[in-house]
C-alpha cells in the first residue's frame, strides 16, 4: 500500500496520481528507478516520493495556506 505524502490529502493524491497515469500511458518516462509493471502503482510511487508535484495557481494558493 502506498501512502500519500505528509501535507497532501488523499483526494489530491488520487487526482495527481491519475493525471500522472495519463502521462505515463502516453509514453512519458517514469521518474522512479524501478517502475512497476502497473502504471497506476508507478504513478502513485512517483507522487508519494515527491517526484511529481502539483503546479499552477492552485499550488501557489495551497502554499500560502500551509
Short mmCIF file of the C-alpha atoms (twelve columns), coordinates in Angstrom:
data_MODEL
# 
_entry.id   MODEL 
# 
loop_
_atom_site.group_PDB 
_atom_site.id 
_atom_site.type_symbol 
_atom_site.label_atom_id 
_atom_site.label_alt_id 
_atom_site.label_comp_id 
_atom_site.label_asym_id 
_atom_site.label_seq_id 
_atom_site.Cartn_x 
_atom_site.Cartn_y 
_atom_site.Cartn_z 
_atom_site.pdbx_PDB_model_num 
ATOM 1  C CA . UNK A 1  0.000  0.000  0.000   1 
ATOM 2  C CA . UNK A 2  1.334  3.396  -0.979  1 
ATOM 3  C CA . UNK A 3  0.663  6.232  1.438   1 
ATOM 4  C CA . UNK A 4  0.122  9.824  0.370   1 
ATOM 5  C CA . UNK A 5  2.817  12.319 1.379   1 
ATOM 6  C CA . UNK A 6  2.531  14.440 4.509   1 
ATOM 7  C CA . UNK A 7  0.660  17.648 3.777   1 
ATOM 8  C CA . UNK A 8  -1.306 16.206 0.868   1 
ATOM 9  C CA . UNK A 9  -4.869 14.971 1.303   1 
ATOM 10 C CA . UNK A 10 -5.998 11.695 -0.232  1 
ATOM 11 C CA . UNK A 11 -8.192 13.370 -2.854  1 
ATOM 12 C CA . UNK A 12 -5.292 15.448 -4.142  1 
ATOM 13 C CA . UNK A 13 -3.077 12.341 -4.117  1 
ATOM 14 C CA . UNK A 14 -5.625 10.417 -6.194  1 
ATOM 15 C CA . UNK A 15 -6.126 13.229 -8.703  1 
ATOM 16 C CA . UNK A 16 -2.409 13.910 -9.129  1 
ATOM 17 C CA . UNK A 17 -1.691 10.183 -9.493  1 
ATOM 18 C CA . UNK A 18 -4.467 9.875  -12.087 1 
ATOM 19 C CA . UNK A 19 -3.048 12.730 -14.130 1 
ATOM 20 C CA . UNK A 20 0.385  11.126 -13.969 1 
ATOM 21 C CA . UNK A 21 -1.100 7.779  -15.105 1 
ATOM 22 C CA . UNK A 22 -2.397 9.536  -18.214 1 
ATOM 23 C CA . UNK A 23 1.079  10.943 -18.903 1 
ATOM 24 C CA . UNK A 24 2.767  7.565  -18.420 1 
ATOM 25 C CA . UNK A 25 0.195  5.885  -20.661 1 
ATOM 26 C CA . UNK A 26 1.005  8.389  -23.406 1 
ATOM 27 C CA . UNK A 27 4.668  7.396  -23.183 1 
ATOM 28 C CA . UNK A 28 6.342  9.689  -20.639 1 
ATOM 29 C CA . UNK A 29 9.434  8.327  -18.934 1 
ATOM 30 C CA . UNK A 30 8.888  7.063  -15.377 1 
ATOM 31 C CA . UNK A 31 10.779 9.021  -12.716 1 
ATOM 32 C CA . UNK A 32 11.244 6.136  -10.274 1 
ATOM 33 C CA . UNK A 33 14.339 3.955  -10.518 1 
ATOM 34 C CA . UNK A 34 12.453 0.662  -10.860 1 
ATOM 35 C CA . UNK A 35 8.980  1.226  -12.329 1 
ATOM 36 C CA . UNK A 36 6.201  -1.228 -11.562 1 
ATOM 37 C CA . UNK A 37 4.529  -3.299 -14.226 1 
ATOM 38 C CA . UNK A 38 1.316  -1.447 -13.371 1 
ATOM 39 C CA . UNK A 39 1.228  2.169  -14.491 1 
ATOM 40 C CA . UNK A 40 -1.022 3.134  -11.576 1 
ATOM 41 C CA . UNK A 41 1.465  1.895  -8.982  1 
ATOM 42 C CA . UNK A 42 4.317  3.675  -10.735 1 
ATOM 43 C CA . UNK A 43 2.378  6.955  -10.735 1 
ATOM 44 C CA . UNK A 44 1.457  6.601  -7.058  1 
ATOM 45 C CA . UNK A 45 5.077  5.903  -6.111  1 
ATOM 46 C CA . UNK A 46 6.224  8.974  -8.043  1 
ATOM 47 C CA . UNK A 47 3.740  11.190 -6.219  1 
ATOM 48 C CA . UNK A 48 4.483  9.608  -2.822  1 
ATOM 49 C CA . UNK A 49 8.236  10.120 -3.268  1 
ATOM 50 C CA . UNK A 50 7.749  13.752 -4.262  1 
ATOM 51 C CA . UNK A 51 8.992  13.236 -7.812  1 
ATOM 52 C CA . UNK A 52 5.714  14.616 -9.184  1 
ATOM 53 C CA . UNK A 53 4.224  17.737 -7.616  1 
ATOM 54 C CA . UNK A 54 1.318  19.992 -8.472  1 
ATOM 55 C CA . UNK A 55 1.921  23.288 -10.228 1 
ATOM 56 C CA . UNK A 56 -0.083 26.275 -11.335 1 
ATOM 57 C CA . UNK A 57 -2.367 28.657 -9.481  1 
ATOM 58 C CA . UNK A 58 -3.689 26.009 -7.062  1 
ATOM 59 C CA . UNK A 59 -0.180 25.126 -5.935  1 
ATOM 60 C CA . UNK A 60 0.547  28.773 -5.136  1 
ATOM 61 C CA . UNK A 61 -2.610 29.237 -3.043  1 
ATOM 62 C CA . UNK A 62 -2.033 25.957 -1.209  1 
ATOM 63 C CA . UNK A 63 1.482  27.062 -0.271  1 
ATOM 64 C CA . UNK A 64 0.073  30.277 1.213   1 
ATOM 65 C CA . UNK A 65 -2.418 28.393 3.405   1 
ATOM 66 C CA . UNK A 66 0.088  25.865 4.774   1 
# 
